[in-house]
Amino acid sequence: MLEKQESQFSQLRDHFDRYAETHPDDLSVIKGIGRIYQWKLRDAGYSTYGQLAQADTQHLRDVLDIEPWQKTDPQSWIEQAQVLTRRD
């Protein structure tokens, strides 16, 4: 019984991932994310507020190639995405 539920859950997760790829959230509503960062985030696998809300700040800095001197604040993006996730 448990194996059947795990299989169903896995199928639902795969279905959601495919849906998220074709129906991404508009990440540019988050202050600090423009068209370029949105494009780069999607390339890195972040297509929804939920995905961004669970991201690691350092990982975002690494995949977006953000230098320490830049005023970009990925932690703020994560916090805003968490708020947006709760609204949905």
Biopython code that builds the backbone (N, CA, C, O; Angstrom):
import numpy as np
from Bio.PDB.StructureBuilder import StructureBuilder

atoms = [
    (1, "MET", "N", (0.816, -1.187, 0.000)),
    (1, "MET", "CA", (0.000, 0.000, 0.000)),
    (1, "MET", "C", (0.871, 1.266, 0.000)),
    (1, "MET", "O", (0.601, 2.212, -0.740)),
    (2, "LEU", "N", (1.911, 1.271, 0.834)),
    (2, "LEU", "CA", (2.803, 2.418, 0.919)),
    (2, "LEU", "C", (3.540, 2.635, -0.396)),
    (2, "LEU", "O", (3.725, 3.775, -0.822)),
    (3, "GLU", "N", (3.958, 1.562, -1.034)),
    (3, "GLU", "CA", (4.662, 1.686, -2.320)),
    (3, "GLU", "C", (3.764, 2.320, -3.372)),
    (3, "GLU", "O", (4.222, 3.124, -4.184)),
    (4, "LYS", "N", (2.493, 1.959, -3.358)),
    (4, "LYS", "CA", (1.548, 2.523, -4.322)),
    (4, "LYS", "C", (1.392, 4.026, -4.088)),
    (4, "LYS", "O", (1.362, 4.807, -5.039)),
    (5, "GLN", "N", (1.293, 4.431, -2.813)),
    (5, "GLN", "CA", (1.163, 5.853, -2.499)),
    (5, "GLN", "C", (2.423, 6.626, -2.871)),
    (5, "GLN", "O", (2.339, 7.746, -3.376)),
    (6, "GLU", "N", (3.586, 6.035, -2.625)),
    (6, "GLU", "CA", (4.844, 6.685, -2.994)),
    (6, "GLU", "C", (4.942, 6.850, -4.506)),
    (6, "GLU", "O", (5.423, 7.871, -4.998)),
    (7, "SER", "N", (4.485, 5.843, -5.233)),
    (7, "SER", "CA", (4.497, 5.913, -6.693)),
    (7, "SER", "C", (3.563, 7.016, -7.182)),
    (7, "SER", "O", (3.911, 7.777, -8.084)),
    (8, "GLN", "N", (2.377, 7.098, -6.582)),
    (8, "GLN", "CA", (1.432, 8.145, -6.964)),
    (8, "GLN", "C", (1.992, 9.533, -6.640)),
    (8, "GLN", "O", (1.861, 10.465, -7.435)),
    (9, "PHE", "N", (2.608, 9.658, -5.480)),
    (9, "PHE", "CA", (3.210, 10.924, -5.090)),
    (9, "PHE", "C", (4.315, 11.320, -6.063)),
    (9, "PHE", "O", (4.410, 12.484, -6.454)),
    (10, "SER", "N", (5.141, 10.371, -6.450)),
    (10, "SER", "CA", (6.225, 10.631, -7.398)),
    (10, "SER", "C", (5.660, 11.095, -8.741)),
    (10, "SER", "O", (6.187, 12.020, -9.359)),
    (11, "GLN", "N", (4.594, 10.449, -9.179)),
    (11, "GLN", "CA", (3.965, 10.838, -10.450)),
    (11, "GLN", "C", (3.393, 12.251, -10.362)),
    (11, "GLN", "O", (3.514, 13.037, -11.302)),
    (12, "LEU", "N", (2.767, 12.569, -9.225)),
    (12, "LEU", "CA", (2.225, 13.920, -9.042)),
    (12, "LEU", "C", (3.335, 14.966, -9.024)),
    (12, "LEU", "O", (3.182, 16.045, -9.598)),
    (13, "ARG", "N", (4.440, 14.655, -8.374)),
    (13, "ARG", "CA", (5.573, 15.583, -8.336)),
    (13, "ARG", "C", (6.123, 15.807, -9.740)),
    (13, "ARG", "O", (6.421, 16.941, -10.118)),
    (14, "ASP", "N", (6.258, 14.733, -10.514)),
    (14, "ASP", "CA", (6.738, 14.865, -11.893)),
    (14, "ASP", "C", (5.776, 15.711, -12.718)),
    (14, "ASP", "O", (6.197, 16.546, -13.519)),
    (15, "HIS", "N", (4.485, 15.489, -12.517)),
    (15, "HIS", "CA", (3.464, 16.254, -13.243)),
    (15, "HIS", "C", (3.563, 17.742, -12.878)),
    (15, "HIS", "O", (3.500, 18.603, -13.756)),
    (16, "PHE", "N", (3.716, 18.037, -11.598)),
    (16, "PHE", "CA", (3.841, 19.426, -11.164)),
    (16, "PHE", "C", (5.095, 20.070, -11.736)),
    (16, "PHE", "O", (5.054, 21.217, -12.181)),
    (17, "ASP", "N", (6.215, 19.342, -11.728)),
    (17, "ASP", "CA", (7.459, 19.883, -12.281)),
    (17, "ASP", "C", (7.300, 20.226, -13.757)),
    (17, "ASP", "O", (7.778, 21.266, -14.209)),
    (18, "ARG", "N", (6.633, 19.355, -14.508)),
    (18, "ARG", "CA", (6.389, 19.645, -15.934)),
    (18, "ARG", "C", (5.477, 20.857, -16.076)),
    (18, "ARG", "O", (5.694, 21.695, -16.952)),
    (19, "TYR", "N", (4.462, 20.957, -15.227)),
    (19, "TYR", "CA", (3.553, 22.101, -15.256)),
    (19, "TYR", "C", (4.313, 23.394, -14.954)),
    (19, "TYR", "O", (4.127, 24.402, -15.636)),
    (20, "ALA", "N", (5.158, 23.361, -13.942)),
    (20, "ALA", "CA", (5.918, 24.551, -13.554)),
    (20, "ALA", "C", (6.842, 25.014, -14.673)),
    (20, "ALA", "O", (7.076, 26.212, -14.828)),
    (21, "GLU", "N", (7.367, 24.072, -15.455)),
    (21, "GLU", "CA", (8.240, 24.439, -16.574)),
    (21, "GLU", "C", (7.463, 25.166, -17.665)),
    (21, "GLU", "O", (8.004, 26.061, -18.315)),
    (22, "THR", "N", (6.216, 24.797, -17.873)),
    (22, "THR", "CA", (5.430, 25.412, -18.941)),
    (22, "THR", "C", (4.547, 26.559, -18.445)),
    (22, "THR", "O", (4.015, 27.322, -19.250)),
    (23, "HIS", "N", (4.387, 26.684, -17.121)),
    (23, "HIS", "CA", (3.581, 27.746, -16.525)),
    (23, "HIS", "C", (4.360, 28.402, -15.384)),
    (23, "HIS", "O", (3.941, 28.335, -14.228)),
    (24, "PRO", "N", (5.468, 29.023, -15.698)),
    (24, "PRO", "CA", (6.293, 29.604, -14.627)),
    (24, "PRO", "C", (5.637, 30.834, -14.006)),
    (24, "PRO", "O", (4.849, 31.528, -14.649)),
    (25, "ASP", "N", (5.980, 31.088, -12.738)),
    (25, "ASP", "CA", (5.537, 32.314, -12.079)),
    (25, "ASP", "C", (6.338, 33.491, -12.628)),
    (25, "ASP", "O", (7.446, 33.323, -13.137)),
    (26, "ASP", "N", (5.763, 34.672, -12.516)),
    (26, "ASP", "CA", (6.451, 35.887, -12.955)),
    (26, "ASP", "C", (7.383, 36.348, -11.835)),
    (26, "ASP", "O", (6.985, 37.103, -10.948)),
    (27, "LEU", "N", (8.616, 35.883, -11.892)),
    (27, "LEU", "CA", (9.583, 36.202, -10.847)),
    (27, "LEU", "C", (9.977, 37.674, -10.840)),
    (27, "LEU", "O", (10.546, 38.163, -9.864)),
    (28, "SER", "N", (9.676, 38.379, -11.927)),
    (28, "SER", "CA", (10.067, 39.784, -12.001)),
    (28, "SER", "C", (9.213, 40.678, -11.102)),
    (28, "SER", "O", (9.512, 41.865, -10.967)),
    (29, "VAL", "N", (8.156, 40.138, -10.483)),
    (29, "VAL", "CA", (7.384, 40.941, -9.525)),
    (29, "VAL", "C", (8.142, 41.077, -8.210)),
    (29, "VAL", "O", (7.790, 41.902, -7.368)),
    (30, "ILE", "N", (9.177, 40.270, -8.038)),
    (30, "ILE", "CA", (10.011, 40.341, -6.840)),
    (30, "ILE", "C", (11.008, 41.482, -7.019)),
    (30, "ILE", "O", (11.725, 41.545, -8.017)),
    (31, "LYS", "N", (11.041, 42.381, -6.038)),
    (31, "LYS", "CA", (11.935, 43.535, -6.112)),
    (31, "LYS", "C", (13.387, 43.065, -6.222)),
    (31, "LYS", "O", (13.872, 42.313, -5.376)),
    (32, "GLY", "N", (14.067, 43.515, -7.264)),
    (32, "GLY", "CA", (15.465, 43.151, -7.496)),
    (32, "GLY", "C", (15.646, 42.139, -8.613)),
    (32, "GLY", "O", (16.765, 41.907, -9.071)),
    (33, "ILE", "N", (14.543, 41.534, -9.053)),
    (33, "ILE", "CA", (14.626, 40.569, -10.161)),
    (33, "ILE", "C", (14.017, 41.218, -11.395)),
    (33, "ILE", "O", (12.824, 41.520, -11.438)),
    (34, "GLY", "N", (14.858, 41.423, -12.386)),
    (34, "GLY", "CA", (14.388, 41.944, -13.664)),
    (34, "GLY", "C", (14.339, 40.824, -14.686)),
    (34, "GLY", "O", (14.425, 39.646, -14.339)),
    (35, "ARG", "N", (14.202, 41.196, -15.932)),
    (35, "ARG", "CA", (14.099, 40.191, -16.998)),
    (35, "ARG", "C", (15.327, 39.296, -17.070)),
    (35, "ARG", "O", (15.195, 38.086, -17.252)),
    (36, "ILE", "N", (16.518, 39.869, -16.930)),
    (36, "ILE", "CA", (17.753, 39.088, -17.058)),
    (36, "ILE", "C", (17.876, 38.073, -15.921)),
    (36, "ILE", "O", (18.135, 36.893, -16.159)),
    (37, "TYR", "N", (17.689, 38.539, -14.681)),
    (37, "TYR", "CA", (17.785, 37.601, -13.559)),
    (37, "TYR", "C", (16.679, 36.545, -13.632)),
    (37, "TYR", "O", (16.909, 35.382, -13.300)),
    (38, "GLN", "N", (15.488, 36.943, -14.064)),
    (38, "GLN", "CA", (14.409, 35.959, -14.207)),
    (38, "GLN", "C", (14.822, 34.872, -15.204)),
    (38, "GLN", "O", (14.629, 33.684, -14.948)),
    (39, "TRP", "N", (15.380, 35.278, -16.315)),
    (39, "TRP", "CA", (15.827, 34.326, -17.336)),
    (39, "TRP", "C", (16.906, 33.395, -16.760)),
    (39, "TRP", "O", (16.862, 32.180, -16.958)),
    (40, "LYS", "N", (17.870, 33.985, -16.049)),
    (40, "LYS", "CA", (18.948, 33.177, -15.464)),
    (40, "LYS", "C", (18.411, 32.238, -14.377)),
    (40, "LYS", "O", (18.853, 31.094, -14.269)),
    (41, "LEU", "N", (17.465, 32.721, -13.577)),
    (41, "LEU", "CA", (16.872, 31.868, -12.544)),
    (41, "LEU", "C", (16.149, 30.682, -13.167)),
    (41, "LEU", "O", (16.263, 29.553, -12.690)),
    (42, "ARG", "N", (15.412, 30.945, -14.225)),
    (42, "ARG", "CA", (14.703, 29.840, -14.901)),
    (42, "ARG", "C", (15.692, 28.846, -15.488)),
    (42, "ARG", "O", (15.464, 27.638, -15.426)),
    (43, "ASP", "N", (16.779, 29.336, -16.054)),
    (43, "ASP", "CA", (17.818, 28.436, -16.562)),
    (43, "ASP", "C", (18.411, 27.577, -15.450)),
    (43, "ASP", "O", (18.814, 26.437, -15.683)),
    (44, "ALA", "N", (18.461, 28.132, -14.242)),
    (44, "ALA", "CA", (19.018, 27.410, -13.096)),
    (44, "ALA", "C", (17.977, 26.506, -12.433)),
    (44, "ALA", "O", (18.284, 25.816, -11.460)),
    (45, "GLY", "N", (16.740, 26.505, -12.957)),
    (45, "GLY", "CA", (15.714, 25.605, -12.434)),
    (45, "GLY", "C", (14.723, 26.241, -11.485)),
    (45, "GLY", "O", (13.923, 25.535, -10.871)),
    (46, "TYR", "N", (14.754, 27.550, -11.350)),
    (46, "TYR", "CA", (13.813, 28.252, -10.475)),
    (46, "TYR", "C", (12.727, 28.896, -11.333)),
    (46, "TYR", "O", (12.944, 29.952, -11.928)),
    (47, "SER", "N", (11.557, 28.259, -11.396)),
    (47, "SER", "CA", (10.469, 28.755, -12.234)),
    (47, "SER", "C", (9.266, 29.228, -11.431)),
    (47, "SER", "O", (8.388, 29.906, -11.965)),
    (48, "THR", "N", (9.221, 28.877, -10.156)),
    (48, "THR", "CA", (8.065, 29.234, -9.334)),
    (48, "THR", "C", (8.512, 29.946, -8.064)),
    (48, "THR", "O", (9.672, 29.874, -7.659)),
    (49, "TYR", "N", (7.553, 30.637, -7.450)),
    (49, "TYR", "CA", (7.839, 31.286, -6.167)),
    (49, "TYR", "C", (8.245, 30.243, -5.134)),
    (49, "TYR", "O", (9.151, 30.474, -4.333)),
    (50, "GLY", "N", (7.574, 29.099, -5.154)),
    (50, "GLY", "CA", (7.872, 28.044, -4.196)),
    (50, "GLY", "C", (9.301, 27.539, -4.309)),
    (50, "GLY", "O", (9.969, 27.310, -3.301)),
    (51, "GLN", "N", (9.766, 27.367, -5.541)),
    (51, "GLN", "CA", (11.144, 26.920, -5.747)),
    (51, "GLN", "C", (12.132, 27.958, -5.239)),
    (51, "GLN", "O", (13.123, 27.624, -4.590)),
    (52, "LEU", "N", (11.852, 29.217, -5.540)),
    (52, "LEU", "CA", (12.744, 30.293, -5.095)),
    (52, "LEU", "C", (12.688, 30.447, -3.580)),
    (52, "LEU", "O", (13.702, 30.750, -2.953)),
    (53, "ALA", "N", (11.513, 30.242, -2.986)),
    (53, "ALA", "CA", (11.353, 30.369, -1.530)),
    (53, "ALA", "C", (12.201, 29.353, -0.780)),
    (53, "ALA", "O", (12.575, 29.588, 0.369)),
    (54, "GLN", "N", (12.511, 28.224, -1.416)),
    (54, "GLN", "CA", (13.298, 27.173, -0.772)),
    (54, "GLN", "C", (14.774, 27.221, -1.151)),
    (54, "GLN", "O", (15.556, 26.365, -0.739)),
    (55, "ALA", "N", (15.146, 28.217, -1.932)),
    (55, "ALA", "CA", (16.522, 28.311, -2.425)),
    (55, "ALA", "C", (17.505, 28.673, -1.315)),
    (55, "ALA", "O", (17.131, 29.192, -0.264)),
    (56, "ASP", "N", (18.751, 28.384, -1.585)),
    (56, "ASP", "CA", (19.847, 28.750, -0.699)),
    (56, "ASP", "C", (20.497, 30.021, -1.252)),
    (56, "ASP", "O", (20.803, 30.101, -2.442)),
    (57, "THR", "N", (20.704, 31.006, -0.389)),
    (57, "THR", "CA", (21.255, 32.293, -0.818)),
    (57, "THR", "C", (22.581, 32.136, -1.561)),
    (57, "THR", "O", (22.770, 32.719, -2.628)),
    (58, "GLN", "N", (23.485, 31.358, -1.003)),
    (58, "GLN", "CA", (24.797, 31.195, -1.637)),
    (58, "GLN", "C", (24.674, 30.487, -2.984)),
    (58, "GLN", "O", (25.393, 30.811, -3.928)),
    (59, "HIS", "N", (23.760, 29.519, -3.068)),
    (59, "HIS", "CA", (23.562, 28.828, -4.348)),
    (59, "HIS", "C", (23.088, 29.811, -5.410)),
    (59, "HIS", "O", (23.548, 29.768, -6.551)),
    (60, "LEU", "N", (22.166, 30.697, -5.035)),
    (60, "LEU", "CA", (21.700, 31.709, -5.988)),
    (60, "LEU", "C", (22.851, 32.608, -6.424)),
    (60, "LEU", "O", (22.983, 32.916, -7.609)),
    (61, "ARG", "N", (23.680, 33.029, -5.482)),
    (61, "ARG", "CA", (24.840, 33.865, -5.830)),
    (61, "ARG", "C", (25.764, 33.133, -6.798)),
    (61, "ARG", "O", (26.308, 33.729, -7.727)),
    (62, "ASP", "N", (25.933, 31.834, -6.566)),
    (62, "ASP", "CA", (26.826, 31.048, -7.425)),
    (62, "ASP", "C", (26.256, 30.867, -8.829)),
    (62, "ASP", "O", (26.955, 31.106, -9.814)),
    (63, "VAL", "N", (24.991, 30.447, -8.933)),
    (63, "VAL", "CA", (24.424, 30.172, -10.256)),
    (63, "VAL", "C", (24.193, 31.441, -11.062)),
    (63, "VAL", "O", (24.198, 31.406, -12.292)),
    (64, "LEU", "N", (23.989, 32.569, -10.370)),
    (64, "LEU", "CA", (23.783, 33.831, -11.074)),
    (64, "LEU", "C", (25.075, 34.614, -11.242)),
    (64, "LEU", "O", (25.090, 35.688, -11.843)),
    (65, "ASP", "N", (26.160, 34.065, -10.704)),
    (65, "ASP", "CA", (27.479, 34.692, -10.807)),
    (65, "ASP", "C", (27.454, 36.118, -10.250)),
    (65, "ASP", "O", (27.938, 37.059, -10.879)),
    (66, "ILE", "N", (26.875, 36.251, -9.051)),
    (66, "ILE", "CA", (26.782, 37.550, -8.390)),
    (66, "ILE", "C", (28.050, 37.774, -7.575)),
    (66, "ILE", "O", (28.403, 36.968, -6.715)),
    (67, "GLU", "N", (28.709, 38.850, -7.852)),
    (67, "GLU", "CA", (29.940, 39.201, -7.143)),
    (67, "GLU", "C", (29.605, 39.838, -5.793)),
    (67, "GLU", "O", (28.556, 40.467, -5.653)),
    (68, "PRO", "N", (30.478, 39.683, -4.807)),
    (68, "PRO", "CA", (30.220, 40.255, -3.473)),
    (68, "PRO", "C", (30.001, 41.770, -3.486)),
    (68, "PRO", "O", (29.269, 42.290, -2.644)),
    (69, "TRP", "N", (30.611, 42.471, -4.410)),
    (69, "TRP", "CA", (30.488, 43.923, -4.447)),
    (69, "TRP", "C", (29.151, 44.389, -5.026)),
    (69, "TRP", "O", (28.786, 45.556, -4.884)),
    (70, "GLN", "N", (28.424, 43.484, -5.674)),
    (70, "GLN", "CA", (27.133, 43.865, -6.257)),
    (70, "GLN", "C", (26.079, 44.031, -5.152)),
    (70, "GLN", "O", (26.104, 43.320, -4.147)),
    (71, "LYS", "N", (25.169, 44.962, -5.351)),
    (71, "LYS", "CA", (24.135, 45.239, -4.355)),
    (71, "LYS", "C", (22.942, 44.296, -4.463)),
    (71, "LYS", "O", (21.909, 44.542, -3.841)),
    (72, "THR", "N", (23.063, 43.247, -5.223)),
    (72, "THR", "CA", (22.003, 42.265, -5.394)),
    (72, "THR", "C", (21.803, 41.504, -4.084)),
    (72, "THR", "O", (22.775, 41.098, -3.446)),
    (73, "ASP", "N", (20.535, 41.310, -3.680)),
    (73, "ASP", "CA", (20.226, 40.690, -2.396)),
    (73, "ASP", "C", (19.338, 39.447, -2.572)),
    (73, "ASP", "O", (18.121, 39.539, -2.414)),
    (74, "PRO", "N", (19.928, 38.294, -2.896)),
    (74, "PRO", "CA", (19.129, 37.076, -3.074)),
    (74, "PRO", "C", (18.344, 36.670, -1.834)),
    (74, "PRO", "O", (17.285, 36.055, -1.962)),
    (75, "GLN", "N", (18.829, 36.994, -0.641)),
    (75, "GLN", "CA", (18.075, 36.660, 0.579)),
    (75, "GLN", "C", (16.729, 37.376, 0.582)),
    (75, "GLN", "O", (15.722, 36.812, 1.009)),
    (76, "SER", "N", (16.714, 38.602, 0.111)),
    (76, "SER", "CA", (15.464, 39.361, 0.005)),
    (76, "SER", "C", (14.525, 38.697, -0.999)),
    (76, "SER", "O", (13.314, 38.663, -0.782)),
    (77, "TRP", "N", (15.065, 38.177, -2.079)),
    (77, "TRP", "CA", (14.248, 37.490, -3.078)),
    (77, "TRP", "C", (13.569, 36.276, -2.458)),
    (77, "TRP", "O", (12.385, 36.026, -2.681)),
    (78, "ILE", "N", (14.337, 35.531, -1.679)),
    (78, "ILE", "CA", (13.810, 34.333, -1.025)),
    (78, "ILE", "C", (12.670, 34.713, -0.086)),
    (78, "ILE", "O", (11.623, 34.064, -0.078)),
    (79, "GLU", "N", (12.872, 35.756, 0.698)),
    (79, "GLU", "CA", (11.849, 36.208, 1.640)),
    (79, "GLU", "C", (10.590, 36.671, 0.915)),
    (79, "GLU", "O", (9.477, 36.361, 1.343)),
    (80, "GLN", "N", (10.760, 37.414, -0.182)),
    (80, "GLN", "CA", (9.604, 37.863, -0.956)),
    (80, "GLN", "C", (8.876, 36.676, -1.585)),
    (80, "GLN", "O", (7.646, 36.648, -1.631)),
    (81, "ALA", "N", (9.636, 35.707, -2.065)),
    (81, "ALA", "CA", (9.035, 34.511, -2.670)),
    (81, "ALA", "C", (8.263, 33.712, -1.617)),
    (81, "ALA", "O", (7.231, 33.119, -1.932)),
    (82, "GLN", "N", (8.741, 33.689, -0.387)),
    (82, "GLN", "CA", (8.021, 32.997, 0.687)),
    (82, "GLN", "C", (6.676, 33.661, 0.942)),
    (82, "GLN", "O", (5.672, 32.980, 1.149)),
    (83, "VAL", "N", (6.655, 34.992, 0.926)),
    (83, "VAL", "CA", (5.397, 35.722, 1.107)),
    (83, "VAL", "C", (4.449, 35.416, -0.047)),
    (83, "VAL", "O", (3.267, 35.153, 0.175)),
    (84, "LEU", "N", (4.951, 35.447, -1.261)),
    (84, "LEU", "CA", (4.121, 35.172, -2.426)),
    (84, "LEU", "C", (3.604, 33.741, -2.420)),
    (84, "LEU", "O", (2.485, 33.483, -2.865)),
    (85, "THR", "N", (4.397, 32.822, -1.928)),
    (85, "THR", "CA", (3.974, 31.422, -1.855)),
    (85, "THR", "C", (2.821, 31.279, -0.860)),
    (85, "THR", "O", (1.869, 30.541, -1.114)),
    (86, "ARG", "N", (2.903, 31.968, 0.246)),
    (86, "ARG", "CA", (1.831, 31.892, 1.249)),
    (86, "ARG", "C", (0.533, 32.508, 0.714)),
    (86, "ARG", "O", (-0.559, 32.072, 1.078)),
    (87, "ARG", "N", (0.653, 33.505, -0.136)),
    (87, "ARG", "CA", (-0.551, 34.150, -0.706)),
    (87, "ARG", "C", (-1.283, 33.211, -1.652)),
    (87, "ARG", "O", (-2.513, 33.199, -1.709)),
    (88, "ASP", "N", (-0.502, 32.416, -2.402)),
    (88, "ASP", "CA", (-1.116, 31.497, -3.371)),
    (88, "ASP", "C", (-1.692, 30.341, -2.612)),
    (88, "ASP", "O", (-2.265, 29.432, -3.213)),
]
sb = StructureBuilder()
sb.init_structure("model")
sb.init_model(0)
sb.init_chain("A")
sb.init_seg("    ")
for serial, (resi, resn, name, xyz) in enumerate(atoms, 1):
    if name == "N":
        sb.init_residue(resn, " ", resi, " ")
    sb.init_atom(name, np.array(xyz, "f"), 0.0, 1.0, " ", f" {name:<3s}", serial, name[0])
structure = sb.get_structure()
